[in-house]
């Protein structure tokens, strides 16, 4: 392992020569997944206007992420059996099939089924990209590799809303899904040319890659059930049903923690559930930051169209400001080391907290949609993203550094599993909050305004708590 205070190599070492081709391949998998997220976020208002199902608005994100969690958790086994080339190609084909299914969906039920297939392919692509960073790059390049891969969400902010918004404005939202299918196939072919084959990828084969004896299916099923419990509760009109769904999810996560203490097949590295441990604090910080972004981002296009008079295209681009900020923070802060890195981590949640409070104050009243009125909204969303970006590469690197010997592959897969679980839980909880606040009843501008106020107000707690967890993540653990 490298010293946490050592000066890391620059971007040239990551982007030059053979490393450059590998970086392009790994970043491409995340870019495809992320572009799909922003296309879907942008066109969802048009989708529900066409085929209905606004009560299940947030399920488009929840089910997609649940499927991605399942795929991410079993991705070490796929990588071990198939190797990088074949695994990436298979993932791209699955993603393409799901995209076509979404494009032809005649109802919300069919759309959700397509999103599940899409989620499996996207989860594989996302998890394999993070896993390969550990395999193909030196440890000194991990923070920059993670920053580059995470930065693809910024690329997606340019492409996703443009594709989704343009098609939605012309009433052709289905074509935005159809366009993803050939893009996925092209990427799969390119990735197979750049990535090493099975026998030439050190660390991608054997028991260590698959985790101790294979995928932890019991924990994966319990984790999936936890997300589905929150999602089911989120569409209920009764507050008691909402609370019951959340309570069931908490019980299931606690059960996972108990099972993990003695499991031979692990979902997270050893020590992740230890009270006061560094790994637990790192994962908690990752989840809080992911929940903050997801809970806001999936509903912002709807808020901007309903309360601020924006078109689908403009609303999609404005909502993408969070991911643009995430990218700027990741790229700008990835090179921090030593005391500077620790100080950056301690302060990173603060811009997110300020941004969420600003959104709670600025979104609900609505506006004429002038750029003068929208500029503060954009600044707030950018601040939320920057806060996440400043912390993200170092939190993920911290997981890889703290992973016990022999559990490196489990740690790599856990990066995606934890992020996706937080994203799914955040989407479901956000759906619960906005539905209780009045998004569907009374609905309209008044219901949407109330939903926005409660959404941003409630989820401002996430960055507040993160101010404490990031300190513990760096103080404990010995490195």
C-alpha positions as CSV (number, residue, x, y, z in Angstrom):
1,X,0.0,0.0,0.0
2,X,1.1,3.6,-0.6
3,X,1.5,6.1,2.1
4,X,-1.5,8.3,2.3
5,X,0.7,11.4,2.5
6,X,2.8,10.5,-0.6
7,X,2.6,12.8,-3.6
8,X,0.6,10.9,-6.3
9,X,1.5,10.8,-10.0
10,X,-0.2,13.4,-12.3
11,X,-2.9,13.0,-14.8
12,X,-0.4,12.3,-17.6
13,X,0.4,8.9,-16.0
14,X,-3.2,8.0,-16.2
15,X,-4.1,9.3,-19.6
16,X,-0.9,8.5,-21.5
17,X,0.1,5.4,-23.4
18,X,-1.6,2.1,-22.6
19,X,-3.2,3.6,-19.4
20,X,-5.0,6.1,-21.6
21,X,-6.7,3.3,-23.6
22,X,-7.6,1.5,-20.4
23,X,-9.0,4.8,-18.9
24,X,-11.1,5.3,-22.0
25,X,-12.6,1.9,-21.7
26,X,-13.4,2.1,-18.0
27,X,-14.8,5.6,-18.3
28,X,-16.9,4.6,-21.2
29,X,-18.8,2.0,-19.1
30,X,-19.8,4.6,-16.5
31,X,-20.6,7.2,-19.2
32,X,-23.1,4.9,-20.8
33,X,-24.8,4.2,-17.5
34,X,-24.8,7.9,-16.5
35,X,-26.1,9.1,-19.8
36,X,-29.0,6.7,-19.5
37,X,-29.8,8.1,-16.0
38,X,-30.0,11.7,-17.3
39,X,-32.0,10.8,-20.4
40,X,-34.5,9.0,-18.2
41,X,-34.6,11.8,-15.7
42,X,-35.2,14.3,-18.4
43,X,-38.0,12.5,-20.3
44,X,-39.9,11.0,-17.4
45,X,-42.4,13.9,-17.2
46,X,-43.2,13.2,-20.9
47,X,-43.3,9.5,-20.3
48,X,-46.0,9.7,-17.6
49,X,-47.9,12.2,-19.7
50,X,-48.1,9.6,-22.5
51,X,-48.5,6.3,-20.7
52,X,-49.5,7.3,-17.2
53,X,-48.1,6.0,-13.9
54,X,-47.1,9.2,-12.0
55,X,-47.6,7.3,-8.7
56,X,-44.7,5.1,-9.8
57,X,-42.5,8.0,-11.0
58,X,-39.7,7.3,-8.5
59,X,-39.9,3.5,-9.2
60,X,-38.2,4.1,-12.5
61,X,-35.1,5.0,-10.5
62,X,-35.7,2.6,-7.7
63,X,-36.1,-0.6,-9.8
64,X,-33.3,0.4,-12.1
65,X,-31.0,0.8,-9.2
66,X,-32.2,-2.4,-7.4
67,X,-31.4,-4.4,-10.6
68,X,-28.0,-2.6,-10.7
69,X,-27.3,-3.6,-7.1
70,X,-27.9,-7.3,-7.9
71,X,-25.6,-7.1,-10.9
72,X,-22.9,-5.2,-9.1
73,X,-22.9,-7.6,-6.2
74,X,-22.4,-10.6,-8.5
75,X,-20.0,-8.8,-10.9
76,X,-16.8,-10.2,-9.2
77,X,-18.0,-13.7,-10.2
78,X,-18.7,-12.6,-13.8
79,X,-15.3,-11.0,-14.0
80,X,-13.6,-14.1,-12.6
81,X,-15.4,-16.5,-15.0
82,X,-15.4,-14.4,-18.2
83,X,-12.6,-11.9,-17.9
84,X,-12.8,-8.2,-18.6
85,X,-13.4,-8.4,-22.4
86,X,-16.3,-10.9,-22.3
87,X,-17.8,-9.5,-19.2
88,X,-18.0,-6.0,-20.7
89,X,-19.5,-7.2,-23.9
90,X,-22.1,-9.2,-22.2
91,X,-23.0,-6.3,-20.0
92,X,-23.4,-4.0,-23.0
93,X,-25.7,-6.4,-24.8
94,X,-27.9,-6.7,-21.7
95,X,-28.1,-3.0,-21.4
96,X,-29.0,-2.6,-25.1
97,X,-31.8,-5.1,-24.7
98,X,-33.3,-3.2,-21.7
99,X,-33.1,0.0,-23.6
100,X,-35.1,-1.4,-26.5
101,X,-37.7,-2.7,-24.1
102,X,-38.1,0.7,-22.6
103,X,-38.5,2.3,-26.0
104,X,-41.3,0.0,-27.0
105,X,-43.1,0.0,-23.6
106,X,-46.9,0.5,-24.0
107,X,-47.5,1.0,-20.3
108,X,-45.7,2.0,-17.1
109,X,-45.6,-1.7,-16.0
110,X,-43.7,-2.6,-19.3
111,X,-41.5,0.4,-18.8
112,X,-40.5,-0.7,-15.3
113,X,-39.7,-4.2,-16.6
114,X,-37.4,-2.7,-19.2
115,X,-35.8,-0.6,-16.6
116,X,-35.0,-3.7,-14.6
117,X,-33.2,-5.3,-17.6
118,X,-31.4,-2.0,-18.2
119,X,-30.4,-1.9,-14.6
120,X,-28.7,-5.3,-14.8
121,X,-26.6,-4.3,-17.7
122,X,-25.8,-0.8,-16.2
123,X,-24.9,-2.3,-12.9
124,X,-22.4,-4.7,-14.5
125,X,-20.9,-1.8,-16.5
126,X,-20.6,0.4,-13.4
127,X,-19.2,-2.2,-11.1
128,X,-16.7,-3.6,-13.6
129,X,-15.4,-0.1,-14.3
130,X,-14.6,0.4,-10.6
131,X,-13.2,-3.1,-10.1
132,X,-10.8,-2.8,-13.0
133,X,-9.2,0.3,-11.5
134,X,-7.7,-1.8,-8.8
135,X,-6.6,-4.5,-11.3
136,X,-5.1,-2.5,-14.1
137,X,-3.6,0.6,-12.4
138,X,-1.0,1.1,-9.6
139,X,-2.5,2.1,-6.3
140,X,-1.0,5.6,-6.6
141,X,-3.3,6.2,-9.6
142,X,-6.5,5.0,-7.9
143,X,-7.7,8.4,-6.7
144,X,-7.3,9.9,-10.2
145,X,-8.8,6.8,-11.9
146,X,-11.8,7.0,-9.6
147,X,-12.1,10.7,-10.3
148,X,-12.0,10.2,-14.0
149,X,-14.6,7.4,-13.9
150,X,-16.8,9.5,-11.6
151,X,-16.3,12.5,-13.9
152,X,-18.2,10.7,-16.6
153,X,-21.3,11.9,-14.8
154,X,-20.3,15.3,-15.9
155,X,-20.1,14.2,-19.5
156,X,-23.5,12.7,-19.1
157,X,-24.9,16.1,-18.0
158,X,-24.0,17.4,-21.5
159,X,-25.2,14.4,-23.5
160,X,-28.1,12.9,-21.5
161,X,-30.4,16.0,-21.2
162,X,-29.7,17.0,-24.8
163,X,-30.8,13.6,-26.1
164,X,-33.7,13.2,-23.8
165,X,-34.8,16.8,-23.9
166,X,-34.8,17.1,-27.7
167,X,-36.7,13.9,-28.2
168,X,-39.2,14.8,-25.5
169,X,-39.9,18.2,-27.0
170,X,-40.8,16.6,-30.3
171,X,-42.9,13.9,-28.6
172,X,-40.4,11.2,-29.5
173,X,-39.3,10.1,-26.0
174,X,-39.1,6.5,-27.1
175,X,-36.4,7.3,-29.6
176,X,-34.1,8.4,-26.8
177,X,-34.1,4.8,-25.5
178,X,-33.7,3.3,-28.9
179,X,-30.6,5.5,-29.4
180,X,-28.9,3.9,-26.4
181,X,-29.0,0.4,-27.8
182,X,-26.6,0.8,-30.7
183,X,-24.4,3.0,-28.5
184,X,-24.2,0.2,-26.0
185,X,-23.2,-2.3,-28.6
186,X,-20.5,0.0,-30.1
187,X,-19.1,0.6,-26.6
188,X,-19.0,-3.2,-25.9
189,X,-17.0,-3.8,-29.0
190,X,-14.5,-1.0,-28.3
191,X,-14.1,-2.1,-24.7
192,X,-13.2,-5.7,-25.8
193,X,-10.4,-4.3,-28.0
194,X,-8.9,-2.2,-25.1
195,X,-9.3,-4.4,-22.1
196,X,-7.2,-7.5,-21.3
197,X,-8.5,-11.0,-21.9
198,X,-9.3,-13.3,-19.0
199,X,-5.9,-14.9,-18.6
200,X,-4.0,-11.6,-18.9
201,X,-5.9,-9.7,-16.2
202,X,-4.1,-10.2,-12.9
203,X,-6.4,-10.2,-9.9
204,X,-9.6,-10.8,-12.0
205,X,-9.7,-14.5,-11.6
206,X,-9.9,-17.0,-8.8
207,X,-11.7,-17.1,-5.5
208,X,-10.4,-13.8,-4.4
209,X,-12.1,-12.0,-7.2
210,X,-15.4,-13.6,-6.6
211,X,-15.3,-13.1,-2.9
212,X,-14.9,-15.8,-0.4
213,X,-16.5,-18.7,-2.3
214,X,-19.0,-16.8,-4.5
215,X,-21.7,-14.2,-4.4
216,X,-23.4,-13.5,-1.0
217,X,-26.9,-14.2,-2.4
218,X,-28.7,-14.1,1.0
219,X,-27.4,-10.6,1.8
220,X,-28.1,-9.5,-1.8
221,X,-31.7,-10.7,-1.6
222,X,-32.1,-9.0,1.8
223,X,-30.7,-5.7,0.5
224,X,-33.0,-5.9,-2.5
225,X,-35.9,-6.6,-0.2
226,X,-35.0,-3.5,1.9
227,X,-35.1,-1.3,-1.2
228,X,-38.4,-2.7,-2.4
229,X,-39.9,-2.3,1.1
230,X,-39.1,1.4,1.0
231,X,-40.3,1.7,-2.6
232,X,-43.6,-0.1,-1.8
233,X,-44.2,2.2,1.1
234,X,-43.4,5.3,-1.0
235,X,-46.5,4.8,-3.2
236,X,-48.9,4.3,-0.3
237,X,-51.2,7.2,0.7
238,X,-51.1,6.3,4.4
239,X,-48.3,7.7,6.5
240,X,-48.4,4.5,8.6
241,X,-47.8,2.4,5.5
242,X,-44.9,4.7,4.6
243,X,-43.4,4.3,8.1
244,X,-43.9,0.5,7.9
245,X,-42.0,0.3,4.7
246,X,-39.1,2.2,6.1
247,X,-39.1,0.2,9.3
248,X,-39.0,-3.1,7.4
249,X,-36.0,-1.8,5.4
250,X,-34.2,-0.9,8.6
251,X,-34.8,-4.3,10.1
252,X,-33.5,-6.0,6.9
253,X,-30.3,-4.0,6.9
254,X,-29.7,-4.8,10.5
255,X,-30.2,-8.5,9.7
256,X,-27.6,-8.1,6.9
257,X,-25.2,-6.7,9.5
258,X,-25.7,-9.7,11.8
259,X,-25.2,-12.2,8.9
260,X,-22.1,-10.4,7.7
261,X,-20.4,-10.9,11.1
262,X,-19.8,-14.6,10.5
263,X,-20.5,-15.0,6.7
264,X,-18.0,-16.8,4.5
265,X,-19.5,-15.0,1.5
266,X,-19.4,-11.3,2.2
267,X,-21.2,-8.3,0.7
268,X,-18.9,-5.8,2.3
269,X,-15.3,-6.2,3.6
270,X,-14.7,-7.4,7.2
271,X,-15.2,-4.7,9.8
272,X,-17.7,-2.7,7.7
273,X,-20.4,-3.0,10.4
274,X,-18.1,-2.6,13.4
275,X,-19.2,0.3,15.6
276,X,-16.8,3.2,15.3
277,X,-14.8,1.6,12.6
278,X,-13.3,3.5,9.7
279,X,-14.9,1.4,7.0
280,X,-18.4,1.9,8.4
281,X,-17.8,5.6,8.6
282,X,-16.6,5.7,5.0
283,X,-19.7,3.8,3.7
284,X,-22.0,6.0,5.8
285,X,-20.5,9.1,4.2
286,X,-20.9,7.6,0.7
287,X,-24.5,6.8,1.4
288,X,-25.4,10.2,2.8
289,X,-23.8,12.0,-0.1
290,X,-25.5,9.7,-2.7
291,X,-28.9,10.1,-1.0
292,X,-28.6,13.8,-1.0
293,X,-28.0,14.0,-4.7
294,X,-30.5,11.3,-5.8
295,X,-33.3,12.6,-3.7
296,X,-33.1,16.0,-5.3
297,X,-32.0,15.2,-8.8
298,X,-34.8,12.9,-9.9
299,X,-37.5,15.4,-9.1
300,X,-35.8,18.7,-10.1
301,X,-36.8,18.5,-13.8
302,X,-40.5,18.0,-12.7
303,X,-40.2,21.0,-10.3
304,X,-38.6,23.2,-12.9
305,X,-41.2,22.4,-15.5
306,X,-44.2,22.8,-13.2
307,X,-43.1,25.7,-11.0
308,X,-40.6,27.6,-13.1
309,X,-42.0,27.2,-16.6
310,X,-39.1,25.4,-18.3
311,X,-39.2,23.1,-21.3
312,X,-38.0,19.5,-20.9
313,X,-34.7,20.3,-22.6
314,X,-33.9,23.3,-20.4
315,X,-35.1,21.6,-17.2
316,X,-32.9,18.6,-17.9
317,X,-29.8,20.7,-18.4
318,X,-30.5,22.8,-15.3
319,X,-31.0,19.6,-13.2
320,X,-27.7,18.3,-14.5
321,X,-25.9,21.1,-12.7
322,X,-25.5,18.8,-9.7
323,X,-23.5,16.2,-11.7
324,X,-21.5,19.0,-13.3
325,X,-20.5,20.2,-9.9
326,X,-19.7,16.6,-8.9
327,X,-17.3,16.3,-11.8
328,X,-15.7,19.6,-11.1
329,X,-15.2,18.7,-7.5
330,X,-13.8,15.2,-8.4
331,X,-11.3,16.4,-11.0
332,X,-10.2,19.4,-9.0
333,X,-9.8,17.7,-5.7
334,X,-8.5,14.2,-6.7
335,X,-4.9,15.3,-6.4
336,X,-5.1,16.4,-2.7
337,X,-3.0,14.4,-0.3
338,X,-2.1,14.4,3.4
339,X,-3.3,17.2,5.5
340,X,-4.9,19.0,2.6
341,X,-6.9,15.9,1.6
342,X,-8.1,15.4,5.2
343,X,-9.1,19.0,5.5
344,X,-10.9,18.8,2.1
345,X,-12.9,15.7,3.3
346,X,-13.9,17.4,6.5
347,X,-15.3,20.4,4.8
348,X,-16.7,18.7,1.6
349,X,-20.3,18.2,3.0
350,X,-20.6,21.9,3.8
351,X,-21.3,23.2,0.2
352,X,-23.9,20.5,-0.1
353,X,-25.7,21.6,3.1
354,X,-25.8,25.2,1.9
355,X,-27.0,24.2,-1.5
356,X,-29.9,22.1,-0.1
357,X,-31.0,24.9,2.1
358,X,-31.0,27.3,-0.8
359,X,-33.0,24.9,-2.9
360,X,-35.6,24.6,-0.1
361,X,-35.9,28.4,-0.1
362,X,-35.8,29.0,-3.9
363,X,-37.7,26.1,-5.6
364,X,-41.1,26.1,-4.0
365,X,-42.2,29.7,-4.6
366,X,-41.7,29.2,-8.4
367,X,-40.7,32.0,-10.8
368,X,-41.3,33.4,-14.2
369,X,-38.4,31.3,-15.5
370,X,-36.1,34.2,-16.3
371,X,-32.4,33.5,-16.1
372,X,-32.1,36.0,-13.3
373,X,-34.5,33.9,-11.2
374,X,-32.8,30.6,-12.3
375,X,-29.2,31.6,-11.7
376,X,-29.4,31.1,-7.9
377,X,-31.0,27.7,-8.4
378,X,-28.2,26.7,-10.7
379,X,-25.6,27.9,-8.1
380,X,-27.3,25.9,-5.4
381,X,-27.4,22.7,-7.4
382,X,-23.7,23.2,-8.4
383,X,-22.8,23.6,-4.8
384,X,-24.5,20.3,-3.9
385,X,-22.5,18.5,-6.6
386,X,-19.2,20.1,-5.8
387,X,-19.5,19.0,-2.2
388,X,-19.9,15.4,-3.3
389,X,-17.1,15.6,-5.8
390,X,-14.5,16.9,-3.4
391,X,-15.1,13.9,-1.1
392,X,-15.9,11.1,-3.5
393,X,-12.5,10.0,-5.0
394,X,-10.9,9.9,-1.5
395,X,-13.8,8.1,0.1
396,X,-13.7,5.3,-2.5
397,X,-9.9,5.1,-2.4
398,X,-10.2,4.8,1.4
399,X,-12.3,1.7,1.1
400,X,-9.7,0.1,-1.2
401,X,-6.9,1.0,1.2
402,X,-8.7,-0.3,4.3
403,X,-9.9,-3.6,2.8
404,X,-8.4,-6.6,4.6
405,X,-6.0,-8.7,2.7
406,X,-7.8,-11.2,0.5
407,X,-11.0,-9.1,0.3
408,X,-9.9,-6.6,-2.3
409,X,-12.4,-7.8,-4.9
410,X,-15.2,-7.6,-2.4
411,X,-14.2,-4.1,-1.6
412,X,-14.1,-3.1,-5.3
413,X,-17.6,-4.5,-5.8
414,X,-18.9,-2.8,-2.6
415,X,-18.1,0.6,-4.1
416,X,-20.9,0.2,-6.6
417,X,-23.2,-1.8,-4.3
418,X,-23.2,0.8,-1.5
419,X,-23.6,3.7,-4.0
420,X,-26.5,2.0,-5.8
421,X,-28.2,1.0,-2.6
422,X,-28.0,4.6,-1.3
423,X,-29.3,5.8,-4.7
424,X,-32.3,3.4,-4.7
425,X,-33.1,4.2,-1.1
426,X,-32.8,7.9,-1.7
427,X,-35.1,7.7,-4.7
428,X,-37.7,5.7,-2.8
429,X,-37.5,7.9,0.3
430,X,-37.8,11.0,-1.9
431,X,-40.9,9.5,-3.6
432,X,-42.3,8.9,-0.1
433,X,-41.7,12.4,1.0
434,X,-43.1,14.1,-2.1
435,X,-46.2,11.9,-2.2
436,X,-47.0,12.6,1.5
437,X,-46.3,16.3,0.9
438,X,-48.9,16.5,-1.9
439,X,-47.3,15.8,-5.3
440,X,-50.2,13.6,-6.3
441,X,-52.9,14.9,-4.0
442,X,-53.8,17.8,-4.3
443,X,-51.2,17.8,-7.1
444,X,-50.8,20.8,-9.5
445,X,-48.6,23.8,-8.7
446,X,-49.6,23.9,-5.0
447,X,-48.9,20.2,-4.4
448,X,-45.6,20.4,-6.3
449,X,-44.5,23.4,-4.3
450,X,-45.2,21.7,-1.0
451,X,-43.4,18.6,-2.2
452,X,-40.3,20.6,-3.2
453,X,-40.2,22.3,0.2
454,X,-40.4,19.1,2.1
455,X,-38.0,17.2,-0.1
456,X,-35.1,19.7,0.1
457,X,-35.8,20.4,3.8
458,X,-35.9,16.8,4.9
459,X,-32.8,15.7,2.9
460,X,-30.7,18.7,4.1
461,X,-30.1,16.4,7.1
462,X,-27.9,14.1,4.9
463,X,-25.0,16.6,4.4
464,X,-25.4,17.7,8.0
465,X,-24.8,14.2,9.3
466,X,-22.0,13.7,6.8
467,X,-20.0,16.5,8.4
468,X,-19.6,14.1,11.3
469,X,-19.1,10.8,9.5
470,X,-16.2,12.0,7.3
471,X,-14.3,13.1,10.3
472,X,-14.6,9.6,11.8
473,X,-13.7,8.0,8.5
474,X,-10.3,9.7,8.5
475,X,-9.6,9.6,12.3
476,X,-9.9,5.8,12.6
477,X,-8.4,3.0,10.7
478,X,-4.7,3.6,11.2
479,X,-3.9,5.1,7.7
